[in-house]
Amino acid sequence: MSTLQTIHDVPVFLCAAEGARIASEADALDLIGDAGYQGATWAAVPVERFDDRFFELRSRLAGDIVQKFVNYRMGLVVVGDISRFTEASSALRDFVRECNRGRQTWFVADEAELRERLAA
């Protein structure tokens, strides 16, 4: 079950690991709508919810989904271990590093790391 939590004065929609897969821009829009309706400014989504194509940059799915979040002014946090994907792709490692430098899309290991990022 997804819940809205305020972490360091920031409303975050914490998605449950169980639930609909995010495999298209339409799925991302549904999530943005749900999170926005709850009043969130960030959506934290477990790795398990993403279709594996999200982590294959050549599929363009990650770029398209991230762009939807940018367009709707909602932050996206991918929560969990993505090492099996980053070990196979230097481009994905670079993408994650660049995202984590910004204030729009983050890749974090767990909820504790998310809390640290939001505290900063």
C-alpha positions as CSV (number, residue, x, y, z in Angstrom):
1,M,0.0,0.0,0.0
2,S,1.4,3.4,-1.0
3,T,1.4,6.1,1.6
4,L,2.1,9.8,1.9
5,Q,4.7,10.7,4.5
6,T,6.3,14.0,5.3
7,I,10.0,13.7,5.6
8,H,11.9,16.8,6.7
9,D,8.9,18.9,5.7
10,V,8.8,17.3,2.2
11,P,5.6,15.4,1.2
12,V,6.8,12.1,-0.3
13,F,4.5,9.4,-1.9
14,L,6.1,6.1,-0.8
15,C,5.1,3.4,-3.2
16,A,4.7,-0.1,-2.0
17,A,6.9,-2.8,-3.6
18,E,3.7,-4.6,-4.7
19,G,1.6,-3.0,-7.3
20,A,1.4,-2.2,-11.0
21,R,4.6,-2.2,-12.9
22,I,5.8,1.0,-14.4
23,A,6.5,0.0,-18.0
24,S,5.3,3.0,-20.0
25,E,4.8,6.7,-20.0
26,A,1.1,6.1,-19.2
27,D,2.1,4.1,-16.1
28,A,4.3,7.0,-15.0
29,L,1.4,9.5,-15.6
30,D,-0.9,7.3,-13.4
31,L,1.7,7.4,-10.6
32,I,2.3,11.1,-11.0
33,G,-1.5,11.6,-10.8
34,D,-1.8,9.4,-7.7
35,A,1.1,11.2,-5.9
36,G,-0.1,14.6,-6.9
37,Y,-3.6,13.9,-5.7
38,Q,-2.1,13.0,-2.3
39,G,-0.2,16.3,-2.2
40,A,3.3,14.8,-2.8
41,T,6.2,16.7,-4.3
42,W,8.3,13.5,-4.6
43,A,7.4,9.9,-5.5
44,A,9.6,7.2,-4.1
45,V,9.3,4.0,-6.1
46,P,10.9,0.6,-5.3
47,V,13.1,-0.8,-8.0
48,E,10.8,-3.9,-8.2
49,R,8.0,-1.7,-9.6
50,F,10.0,-0.7,-12.8
51,D,10.1,-2.8,-15.9
52,D,13.7,-3.9,-16.6
53,R,13.6,-1.8,-19.8
54,F,13.7,1.2,-17.5
55,F,17.3,0.3,-16.7
56,E,18.3,-0.2,-20.4
57,L,18.9,3.3,-21.6
58,R,18.7,2.3,-25.2
59,S,15.0,1.6,-24.7
60,R,14.5,5.3,-23.9
61,L,12.0,4.3,-21.2
62,A,13.9,5.9,-18.3
63,G,14.4,9.2,-20.2
64,D,10.7,9.3,-21.2
65,I,9.6,8.6,-17.6
66,V,12.0,11.1,-16.0
67,Q,10.8,13.7,-18.5
68,K,7.2,13.2,-17.4
69,F,8.2,13.8,-13.8
70,V,10.1,16.9,-14.9
71,N,7.1,18.2,-16.9
72,Y,4.7,17.7,-13.9
73,R,7.3,19.2,-11.4
74,M,7.4,16.0,-9.3
75,G,10.6,14.5,-8.0
76,L,11.3,10.8,-8.7
77,V,13.3,8.6,-6.4
78,V,14.2,5.1,-7.4
79,V,14.6,3.1,-4.2
80,G,16.6,-0.1,-4.0
81,D,19.6,-2.0,-5.3
82,I,20.2,-1.5,-9.1
83,S,23.8,-2.9,-9.1
84,R,22.9,-5.7,-11.4
85,F,21.9,-3.1,-14.0
86,T,24.8,-0.6,-13.4
87,E,27.4,-3.4,-13.5
88,A,26.3,-4.2,-17.0
89,S,26.1,-0.6,-18.3
90,S,28.6,2.2,-17.9
91,A,26.0,4.5,-19.6
92,L,23.5,3.7,-16.8
93,R,26.2,4.3,-14.2
94,D,26.8,7.8,-15.7
95,F,23.0,8.5,-15.9
96,V,22.6,7.6,-12.2
97,R,25.5,9.7,-11.2
98,E,24.2,12.7,-13.1
99,C,20.7,12.3,-11.7
100,N,22.0,12.1,-8.2
101,R,23.8,15.4,-8.6
102,G,20.5,17.2,-9.3
103,R,17.2,17.9,-7.5
104,Q,14.8,16.1,-9.7
105,T,15.6,12.4,-10.0
106,W,17.5,10.3,-7.4
107,F,18.6,6.7,-7.2
108,V,19.0,5.7,-3.5
109,A,19.7,2.3,-1.8
110,D,16.9,2.6,0.8
111,E,14.5,4.8,2.6
112,A,17.2,5.8,5.1
113,E,19.3,7.3,2.2
114,L,16.2,9.1,0.9
115,R,15.7,10.6,4.4
116,E,19.4,11.8,4.4
117,R,19.1,13.4,0.9
118,L,15.9,15.2,1.9
119,A,17.5,16.5,5.1
120,A,20.3,18.2,3.1
